[in-house]
Amino acid sequence: MDLIAIHRADKDEAKRNPQYRSLRFGAFLQAYGPFEMFFNDLIGAHGGPSQGTPATVNRVRERIGQYLEVPDVTRRWRARVRSQPEPGRGGRWLWTTIQARQLDDYLRDAKAVRNRLAHGDDPQTAPNASGTLYSRIDGKTSITLMWVEGFVQATQDLATITALELTGDTTLIPDWPVPPRTAVSANPPPPPYGLTS
């Protein structure tokens, strides 16, 4: 959250600093690691491997079905994200909720960006099957801090839905941290899950 806040704190000074361009990648990796670790720790605590489960819809569903005996933990998976601007939307990265195939593609796109960053490859060669990454004129893709903010929200939504599926809506959901939000960023859709009290 601090990396996103830095971006919003002093844009003029940040733009003059070459390190500013790496903020989006650093913020993304800070979010991706704990997200994947959440599922690996959960599966590992129930007798499965404590690593090696990619955070994709199919693999999480398979492993949790195998080791926690919950057959379709991803059935209600939906996530709030921010996707690239479309014509007629004023160039803004608006919030949207994705699910099903687009959500699976989104997680695979994120994993591809993560893998390229982790192995020193060009992250701009990552696919954009979900249509949420920034499509550049030269045919490459990119992530922005707005996209990363959406990814942070998506990971929180998916962790919450998974916890609710595993506990039968009896778990206490944490008060997730959020960066300072103004303008379009301040109005994400309502949570894609229901809480019972």
DAPE-V170398 format. One record per backbone hydrogen bond with DSSP energy under -0.5 kcal/mol. NH is the residue of the N-H (numbers start at 1). CO is the residue of the C=O. Records with the same first field share a line. If there is no record, write none. Layout:
NH->CO  CO
This chain:
5->1
6->2
7->3
8->4
9->5
10->6
14->10
15->11
16->12
17->13  14
18->16
20->17
21->18
22->19
23->19  20
26->22
27->23
28->24
29->25
30->26
31->27  28
32->28
33->29
34->30
35->31
36->32
37->33
38->34
39->35
40->36
41->37
42->38
43->39
44->40
45->41
46->43
47->44
48->43
54->52
56->54
60->56
61->57
62->58
63->59
64->60
65->61
66->62
67->63
68->64
69->64  65
70->64
71->69
73->70
75->72
77->74
79->98
81->96
83->94
84->132
89->86
91->86
92->89
94->92
96->81
98->79
100->77
102->99
103->99
104->100
105->101
106->102
107->103
108->104
109->105
110->106
111->107
112->108
113->109
114->110
115->111
116->112
117->113
118->114
119->115
120->117
121->116
123->121
125->122
126->123
131->128
134->142
135->133
136->134  140
139->136
141->124
142->134
148->144
149->145
150->146
151->147
152->148
153->149
154->150
155->151
156->152
157->153
158->154
159->155
160->156
161->157
162->158
163->159
164->160
165->161
166->162
167->163
168->164
169->164
173->171
176->174
185->182
186->182  183
187->184
